[in-house]
Amino acid sequence: MKVQILGTGCSKCRLLEDHVRQALHDYNITAEIEKVTDIDDIMAMGVMMTPALAIDGVVKSVGRVLTKEQLLPFLKGEK
């Protein structure tokens, strides 16, 4: 699984990345994390507000810093 954090590096983007890393660790889920910071790449994925989360290239959340608990269904493929 590839988890993409879309954002230009603002504090909310970094916080989302931290939550993703914590969730992967706490729930023992293996995934590759990619940070997408280029605005053209972000817009090409249809995202107009950051931070955003994509799993395997599919955008799952936009404009929110999800908690570890909110991330779990996405990381387990339930949503």
C-alpha positions in Angstrom: 0.0 0.0 0.0 1.2 3.5 -0.8 0.0 6.4 1.5 0.3 9.8 0.0 0.3 13.0 2.1 -0.6 15.9 -0.2 0.5 19.3 1.0 3.1 22.0 0.6 4.6 21.5 4.0 2.4 23.5 6.3 2.0 22.6 9.9 -1.3 20.8 9.2 0.3 18.7 6.5 3.2 17.7 8.9 0.6 16.9 11.6 -1.3 14.6 9.2 2.0 12.9 8.3 2.8 12.4 12.0 -0.7 10.9 12.5 -0.3 8.5 9.6 3.1 7.4 10.8 1.8 6.8 14.3 -1.3 4.9 13.1 0.9 2.7 10.9 3.1 1.9 13.8 0.4 1.5 16.4 -1.7 -0.8 14.3 1.2 -2.7 12.8 0.4 -1.8 9.2 3.1 -1.8 6.5 2.9 0.9 3.9 5.1 3.2 1.9 4.6 6.9 2.7 5.1 9.5 0.0 4.9 13.2 0.5 3.5 15.1 -2.5 4.5 18.7 -2.2 4.4 20.0 -5.8 1.3 22.0 -6.3 0.9 20.9 -9.9 1.0 17.2 -8.8 -1.5 17.9 -6.0 -3.9 19.7 -8.4 -3.5 16.9 -11.0 -5.0 14.6 -8.3 -8.1 16.9 -8.1 -7.1 18.3 -4.7 -7.7 22.0 -4.2 -7.3 22.1 -0.4 -4.6 20.6 1.8 -3.8 18.6 3.7 -5.1 15.7 1.7 -4.6 11.9 2.1 -4.5 9.4 -0.8 -4.2 5.7 -0.6 -2.8 3.9 -3.6 -3.5 7.0 -5.7 -7.1 7.4 -4.6 -7.9 10.6 -2.6 -9.6 9.7 0.6 -9.6 13.0 2.6 -9.2 16.7 1.7 -8.7 19.7 4.0 -8.7 17.8 7.3 -6.1 16.5 9.8 -7.4 13.1 10.5 -6.7 11.4 13.9 -5.2 8.0 14.2 -8.6 6.5 14.8 -10.1 8.3 11.7 -7.2 7.0 9.6 -7.6 3.4 10.6 -10.5 2.5 8.3 -8.6 4.0 5.3 -5.4 2.2 6.2 -7.3 -1.1 6.6 -9.0 -0.6 3.2 -12.5 -0.3 4.7 -13.3 3.1 3.2 
